[in-house]
Amino acid sequence: MLTPEQVAQIAAELAEAERTHGVIPRITARYPQATIEDSYAIQGVWRDANIAAGRRLVGRKIGLTSKAMQQATGITEPDYGVMFDDTVHVSGAEIPFEQFSNVRVEVELAFVLATPLSGPDCTLADALAAIDYAVPALEILNSHIELEGRTIVDTIADNAAYGAMVLGDVHRRVDEVDLPWVPGVLSRNGEIEETGVAAGVLGHPARGVAWLANTFHQHGARLEAGEVILAGSFTRPMWVSRGDEVRCDFAEMGVVTCRFV
């Protein structure tokens, strides 16, 4: 495992990479002994420094919950990161491209919690009961660690590669829509690039919320009412460039768009 000094140093490197929109060498190339526990410790130091600087935590992202994403990354287990208030955009937003590194877009559903949710035995039914509503979303990936050879340790330390999210304006209670069959048709500049259905996320997109509640319980924590939970992508990540127009059609859940400027 890494020492507290090494954890703090890597967290500082990642903070500087975020500030400069740069990329640092893989953690696992420099510290092959680093564990998943180390990576969450690095993320935690980085998170706490951001909160101390005035950023407000509004939710969590879950990643690598679908076969599409696991195959795209070569990583086979879910992870999670934090989301701050200044990373949330509404559909139609113009997104400054230079704020991110290795910019890609994913198709997801987000869930807003009405009540707290905790483990250790949280089920899909428990998660659905705790959810206020579902909303379609795009996640913007932002990787500050070199991609080649990256492992889950590198990804987790880098806040699970989360950069920002774009939320739609259609809210649905979980009993109003067949969540596993919500589709996503992702286009860039008018050309369809990726398609999928939300069942690709662990068979049901809210199952990741239960997984996260149980994982948090291991650390003596819980998910709180009002938090936004990004459930994980059910398409492969789509690379974007400055000037690209992105559109995703979620059928009855509406359309989410953004443009990178």
C-alpha positions in Angstrom: 0.0 0.0 0.0 1.0 3.6 -0.5 2.2 5.8 2.4 0.1 8.8 3.5 2.8 11.0 1.9 2.5 9.3 -1.4 -1.3 9.5 -1.4 -1.1 13.2 -0.7 1.5 13.8 -3.4 -0.5 12.0 -6.0 -3.7 13.9 -5.0 -1.7 17.1 -5.4 -0.5 16.0 -8.9 -4.1 15.3 -9.9 -5.3 18.7 -8.6 -2.6 20.4 -10.6 -3.5 18.4 -13.7 -7.1 19.5 -13.3 -6.0 23.1 -13.0 -3.8 23.0 -16.1 -6.0 20.5 -18.0 -3.0 18.2 -18.2 -2.2 14.5 -17.9 0.1 12.7 -15.5 1.8 9.3 -15.8 0.0 6.2 -14.7 0.0 5.7 -10.9 0.3 1.9 -11.4 3.4 2.4 -13.6 5.1 4.3 -10.8 3.6 2.5 -7.8 2.8 -1.1 -8.9 1.9 -1.9 -5.3 -0.9 0.6 -5.2 -4.3 -0.9 -4.2 -7.9 0.0 -4.8 -8.0 1.2 -1.2 -5.1 3.5 -2.0 -6.9 4.9 -5.1 -10.0 5.8 -3.1 -7.7 7.4 -0.4 -6.2 9.5 -3.2 -9.7 10.5 -4.5 -10.7 11.3 -0.9 -7.8 13.6 -0.3 -8.5 15.4 -3.6 -12.3 15.6 -2.8 -11.7 17.0 0.7 -9.3 19.7 -0.7 -12.0 20.7 -3.2 -14.7 20.9 -0.5 -12.3 23.0 1.7 -11.8 25.3 -1.3 -15.6 25.9 -1.5 -16.9 23.4 -4.0 -20.2 21.7 -3.0 -20.7 18.0 -3.5 -24.1 17.3 -5.2 -23.8 13.6 -6.0 -21.9 10.5 -7.1 -21.1 8.9 -10.4 -20.9 5.2 -10.8 -18.7 3.9 -13.6 -18.0 0.7 -15.5 -21.4 -0.9 -14.8 -22.0 -2.1 -18.3 -20.3 -4.6 -20.6 -19.9 -1.9 -23.2 -17.8 0.2 -20.8 -15.9 -2.7 -19.3 -14.9 -3.8 -22.8 -14.0 -0.3 -23.8 -11.7 0.2 -20.8 -10.5 -3.3 -20.1 -11.7 -2.9 -16.5 -14.2 -5.4 -15.2 -15.6 -4.0 -11.9 -17.6 -0.8 -11.1 -16.1 2.3 -9.5 -17.4 5.6 -8.2 -16.5 9.2 -7.9 -17.9 12.5 -6.7 -19.7 15.3 -8.5 -19.5 19.0 -7.6 -22.1 21.7 -8.2 -20.0 23.5 -10.8 -19.9 20.4 -13.0 -23.7 20.2 -13.6 -25.1 21.6 -16.9 -28.6 21.7 -18.4 -29.5 20.4 -21.8 -28.5 22.8 -24.5 -25.4 24.0 -22.7 -22.3 25.2 -24.4 -19.4 23.3 -22.7 -15.9 24.9 -22.8 -13.8 22.2 -24.4 -10.5 23.4 -22.9 -11.7 22.5 -19.4 -11.2 18.8 -20.0 -8.6 16.3 -21.0 -9.3 13.2 -23.2 -12.8 14.4 -23.8 -15.5 11.8 -24.3 -19.3 11.5 -23.8 -21.4 8.7 -22.4 -25.1 8.0 -22.3 -26.6 7.5 -18.8 -29.6 7.8 -16.5 -29.3 9.8 -13.4 -31.4 9.3 -10.2 -32.2 11.9 -7.5 -32.7 10.4 -4.1 -35.8 11.3 -2.0 -34.6 9.6 1.1 -31.2 8.4 2.4 -30.0 5.0 1.3 -27.6 2.7 3.1 -26.3 -0.9 3.2 -25.2 -3.4 3.9 -28.0 -5.3 2.2 -29.5 -2.7 0.0 -31.5 -4.3 -2.9 -32.8 -3.0 -6.2 -36.2 -2.6 -4.6 -34.7 -0.6 -1.8 -33.0 1.7 -4.3 -36.2 2.2 -6.3 -38.1 3.1 -3.1 -35.5 5.7 -2.2 -35.4 7.4 -5.7 -37.4 10.6 -6.2 -37.1 10.6 -10.0 -35.0 9.6 -13.0 -33.6 12.0 -15.5 -31.7 11.4 -18.8 -28.1 12.5 -18.8 -24.8 12.8 -20.6 -21.6 12.3 -18.8 -18.4 14.1 -19.9 -15.3 12.1 -19.2 -12.2 14.0 -18.1 -9.1 11.9 -17.7 -6.0 13.3 -16.0 -4.0 10.1 -16.1 -2.6 8.7 -19.3 -5.0 6.2 -20.9 -2.6 3.6 -22.2 -2.4 0.7 -19.7 -4.6 2.3 -17.2 -6.1 0.1 -14.5 -9.0 0.6 -12.1 -6.6 1.9 -9.5 -5.6 4.8 -11.9 -9.2 5.4 -12.8 -10.6 5.6 -9.3 -7.8 7.9 -8.1 -8.7 10.2 -11.1 -12.3 10.6 -9.6 -13.5 7.8 -11.9 -12.7 10.0 -14.9 -15.7 12.2 -14.2 -15.6 15.7 -15.7 -19.2 17.0 -15.9 -22.8 16.0 -16.6 -25.6 17.4 -18.8 -29.1 16.8 -17.4 -32.3 16.6 -19.4 -35.5 18.4 -18.4 -37.7 15.3 -18.3 -38.2 13.9 -14.9 -40.0 10.5 -14.4 -40.9 8.6 -11.3 -39.6 5.1 -11.4 -43.1 3.7 -11.7 -43.8 5.9 -14.7 -41.3 4.4 -17.1 -39.8 0.9 -17.9 -36.3 1.9 -16.8 -34.3 -1.0 -18.2 -35.7 -0.3 -21.7 -35.0 3.4 -21.9 -33.0 3.8 -25.1 -30.2 6.1 -25.9 -29.3 7.2 -29.5 -26.1 9.2 -29.4 -25.2 11.5 -32.3 -22.3 13.8 -33.0 -22.9 16.5 -35.6 -26.0 14.8 -36.8 -24.5 11.4 -37.3 -25.5 8.5 -35.0 -22.4 7.1 -33.3 -23.7 4.9 -30.4 -26.9 3.2 -29.4 -28.0 1.2 -26.3 -30.6 0.5 -23.7 -30.4 1.1 -20.0 -30.7 -2.6 -19.2 -27.0 -2.8 -20.2 -26.2 -1.3 -16.8 -26.3 -4.4 -14.5 -29.6 -5.5 -16.0 -31.4 -2.4 -14.5 -29.9 1.1 -14.2 -30.9 1.5 -10.6 -29.1 -1.6 -9.5 -25.9 0.5 -9.5 -27.5 2.7 -6.8 -28.0 -0.3 -4.6 -24.4 -1.4 -5.3 -23.1 2.1 -4.3 -25.1 2.1 -1.1 -23.7 -1.2 -0.1 -20.2 -0.1 -1.0 -20.5 3.1 1.1 -21.7 1.0 4.1 -18.3 -0.6 4.1 -16.8 2.8 4.8 -19.4 3.8 7.4 -21.2 6.2 5.1 -24.6 6.4 3.3 -26.1 8.1 0.3 -28.1 11.2 1.3 -31.5 12.6 0.2 -31.2 15.0 -2.6 -28.0 13.5 -4.0 -27.8 12.9 -7.8 -26.5 9.5 -8.7 -25.2 8.9 -12.3 -25.9 5.2 -12.8 -23.3 4.4 -15.5 -23.1 4.4 -19.2 -25.0 2.0 -21.5 -23.0 3.0 -24.5 -19.3 3.1 -25.3 -17.6 6.5 -24.8 -17.7 8.8 -27.8 -14.7 11.0 -28.5 -15.6 14.7 -29.1 -13.7 17.7 -30.4 -14.1 21.5 -30.1 -17.1 22.6 -32.1 -19.0 19.3 -31.9 -22.7 19.2 -31.5 -23.8 16.3 -29.3 -27.4 15.0 -29.1 -28.9 12.0 -27.4 -32.5 10.8 -27.9 -33.9 8.9 -24.9 -37.4 8.5 -26.5 -40.1 9.1 -23.9 -37.4 10.5 -21.5 -36.6 13.3 -24.0 -33.6 14.6 -25.7 -30.3 15.9 -24.2 -28.0 18.1 -26.2 -24.8 20.1 -25.7 -22.1 21.8 -27.8 -18.4 21.9 -27.1 -17.0 25.4 -27.7 
